[in-house]
Amino acid sequence: MIQAFQDFIQKENLFQHKEKVLIAVSGGVDSVVLCHLFHQVKFDFGIAHCNFNLRGNESDEDAIFVKRLAQKYQVPFFTIAFDTNKYVEENKISVQVAARDLRYNWLKKIRVDNNFQYIATAHHLDDSLETILYNFTKGCGIRGLHGILPKMETLIRPLLFAQKEEVLFFAKKHQIEFREDASNASDKYARNQIRHQVIPNLEKINPSLTKT
């Protein structure tokens, strides 16, 4: 996976070895594996964590875990806590949209203030498929059917070559600890419904659906 990771970065021209990258880390398996890969290849990176205060003590424990991860790798660490529910009420938007807006606005500021060239998120192939299906269901145009792009200006997705099962296998193989987000198991959100109900049925028709 490490070689595939390096090959993907080079193929998509995501960044140069000497450039600094700020990784958005939730504490989940995807972002923690991304940090491990950056560390193994000896890239220059920092870690940024958003506490959205949506899951009580679990949110605080996630923040502590990510802080310790940054200490382990001896890299710069940045964190912030949001009153997400208040932001939702003030702006009359969904929790998902609020979290996305708060997260990216803060990450952009941290990147500029601390001289990082790029922001990296841990989106993978499964996320891209979910995005395509979500956009299609909502009635998007052609633009919405390309999925998640590997690079958009200063935002990069270095894990977009891998499927979720590959990420999980890599974490298990290398005994990488990570945090489980209980909300991922709920079908409360549209993306989770697509992940748990729609995609498994489509894979009965095409077992290679994600790569296809």
C-alpha positions in Angstrom: 0.0 0.0 0.0 2.9 2.4 0.7 4.2 2.0 -2.9 0.6 2.5 -4.3 0.3 5.6 -2.1 3.5 7.1 -3.4 2.6 6.2 -7.0 -0.8 7.8 -6.7 0.7 11.1 -5.3 3.2 11.2 -8.2 0.6 10.2 -10.9 -1.9 12.9 -9.8 0.9 15.4 -9.0 -0.6 16.1 -5.6 2.4 17.6 -4.0 6.2 17.6 -3.9 8.2 15.7 -1.2 9.6 19.0 0.3 6.1 20.7 0.6 4.3 20.8 3.9 0.8 19.2 4.2 -1.8 19.7 6.9 -3.8 16.5 7.4 -7.3 16.7 8.7 -7.6 13.9 11.3 -10.8 12.8 12.9 -9.2 9.8 14.7 -11.0 7.3 12.5 -9.2 4.6 10.6 -8.9 6.5 7.3 -7.2 9.6 8.6 -5.0 7.7 11.1 -3.8 5.4 8.3 -3.1 8.5 6.2 -0.9 9.9 9.0 0.9 6.6 9.2 1.6 6.6 5.5 2.9 10.2 5.6 5.2 9.2 8.5 6.5 6.1 6.7 7.4 8.0 3.6 8.9 10.9 5.7 6.7 13.6 4.3 6.6 16.9 6.2 3.1 17.1 7.7 1.0 18.5 10.6 -2.2 17.3 12.1 -5.5 19.3 12.5 -8.5 18.1 14.5 -12.0 19.5 14.7 -14.1 18.7 17.8 -17.7 19.3 16.7 -19.1 18.5 20.1 -21.8 16.3 18.7 -21.1 13.1 20.6 -20.5 14.2 24.2 -17.5 12.6 25.9 -16.7 10.6 22.7 -15.9 13.8 20.9 -13.5 14.9 23.7 -11.8 11.5 23.7 -11.3 11.7 19.9 -9.5 15.0 20.4 -7.3 13.5 23.1 -6.5 10.6 20.9 -5.5 12.7 17.9 -3.4 15.0 20.1 -1.4 11.9 21.3 -1.1 10.8 17.7 0.6 14.1 16.8 2.9 13.7 19.8 3.8 10.2 18.7 4.8 11.4 15.2 6.3 14.6 16.7 4.5 16.8 14.3 2.6 20.2 14.7 -0.9 19.8 16.1 -3.8 22.2 15.8 -7.3 21.7 17.3 -10.5 23.6 17.7 -13.9 23.0 19.4 -17.1 24.1 17.7 -20.6 24.7 18.9 -22.0 23.0 15.8 -25.6 22.8 17.0 -25.6 26.6 17.5 -24.2 27.1 14.1 -26.9 24.9 12.6 -29.6 27.0 14.3 -28.1 30.3 13.3 -27.7 29.4 9.7 -30.7 27.0 9.2 -28.6 24.3 7.6 -28.1 20.6 8.3 -25.5 19.2 10.7 -23.5 17.8 7.8 -23.3 21.1 6.0 -22.5 23.0 9.2 -19.6 20.6 10.1 -18.2 20.8 6.5 -18.3 24.6 6.5 -16.8 25.0 9.9 -14.1 22.4 9.2 -12.9 23.7 5.9 -13.0 27.4 6.8 -10.8 26.6 9.8 -8.5 24.3 7.9 -7.9 27.0 5.3 -7.0 29.5 7.9 -4.6 27.1 9.7 -2.9 26.3 6.4 -2.2 29.9 5.5 -1.2 31.0 9.0 1.3 28.2 9.4 2.8 28.0 5.9 1.4 24.6 4.8 1.1 24.2 1.0 -1.8 21.8 1.1 -4.7 20.4 3.2 -5.1 16.6 2.9 -8.3 14.7 3.8 -8.6 10.9 4.0 -11.3 10.3 1.4 -11.0 6.9 -0.4 -12.7 5.2 -3.3 -15.7 4.2 -1.4 -16.3 7.8 -0.4 -16.1 8.8 -4.0 -18.7 6.2 -5.0 -21.0 7.3 -2.2 -20.6 10.9 -3.5 -21.6 10.0 -7.0 -24.7 8.1 -5.9 -25.7 10.8 -3.5 -25.3 13.6 -6.2 -27.1 11.4 -8.7 -30.0 10.9 -6.3 -30.3 14.6 -5.6 -30.5 15.4 -9.3 -27.0 16.8 -10.1 -25.7 17.5 -13.5 -22.8 15.9 -15.2 -20.3 17.7 -13.0 -21.6 15.9 -9.9 -20.9 12.4 -11.5 -17.1 12.6 -11.4 -17.0 11.8 -7.7 -14.3 13.2 -5.5 -11.4 14.8 -7.2 -7.8 13.9 -6.1 -6.8 17.6 -6.2 -8.7 20.9 -6.0 -6.3 23.9 -5.7 -4.8 23.4 -2.2 -7.0 20.5 -1.2 -5.7 17.0 -1.9 -7.0 13.4 -1.3 -3.9 11.1 -1.2 -6.0 8.0 -0.2 -8.3 8.1 -3.2 -6.6 5.1 -4.8 -7.7 2.7 -2.1 -10.9 1.0 -1.1 -12.1 1.0 2.5 -11.4 -2.7 2.9 -7.8 -2.1 1.9 -7.5 0.7 4.5 -8.9 -1.5 7.2 -6.6 -4.4 6.2 -3.6 -2.1 6.3 -4.5 -0.9 9.8 -5.0 -4.4 11.1 -1.7 -5.6 9.5 0.3 -2.8 11.0 -1.6 -2.8 14.3 -2.7 0.8 13.9 -5.0 2.0 16.6 -7.9 4.3 15.7 -11.2 5.6 17.1 -14.6 4.2 16.1 -17.4 6.7 15.4 -20.7 5.1 16.4 -22.6 7.5 14.1 -21.2 5.6 11.1 -23.3 2.6 11.9 -26.6 4.7 11.9 -28.8 5.2 8.9 -29.8 8.6 10.2 -27.8 10.3 7.4 -28.4 9.9 3.7 -24.8 8.9 3.0 -25.0 6.1 5.5 -28.2 4.8 3.9 -26.3 4.7 0.6 -23.3 3.0 2.2 -25.3 0.4 4.1 -28.3 -0.3 1.9 -27.8 0.9 -1.7 -24.2 -0.1 -2.4 -24.4 -3.7 -1.1 -27.4 -4.3 -3.4 -25.6 -2.7 -6.4 -22.6 -4.9 -5.7 -24.8 -8.0 -6.2 -25.0 -6.8 -9.8 -21.4 -5.7 -10.1 -19.0 -7.0 -7.4 -16.4 -4.6 -8.7 -18.7 -1.6 -8.4 -16.3 0.7 -6.5 -13.4 0.3 -8.9 -15.7 0.4 -11.9 
